[in-house]
């Protein structure tokens, strides 16, 4: 058991395990069971996009287009959508400091009602403005997460 605990701690220190995963693994080990991920019924199969907020939309967009060769797919006065393979990178103009706006997972067999029920069971609320095809919620740490089917190509605005 000592070797297993030391291995868990090493993995935590190397960033392989989160603090929560370490705690669950140690608890399971102490209880005499193996820590296995619970089946959630909600399986993320794609990372559709990531959207960041920046103070200078044109400068940031130009950098990603030139440096990474990301083509400008869509744009408005405050948003640029750059292509990244089948996914995209969203850049939004915001006056505050640069930060992550949200990220979007494509869910296998996406059923909005079932996913919303699972979120509700965890006391998590869906943000206003979503649809049955795509919606956002805040995870337990406050990150904004968007969910939809893996083939979804739309973008839910902020």
Buried (B, 14 or more C-beta within 10 A) or exposed (E): EEEEBEEBBEBBEEEEBEEEBBBBBBEEBEEEEEBEEEEEEBEBEBEBBBBBBBEEBEEBBEBBBEEEEBEBBEEEEEBBBBBBEEBBBBBBBBEEEEEEBBBBBBBEEBEBEEBBEEBEEEEBEBBEEBEEEBBBBBEEEEEBBBBBBBEBEEBBEB
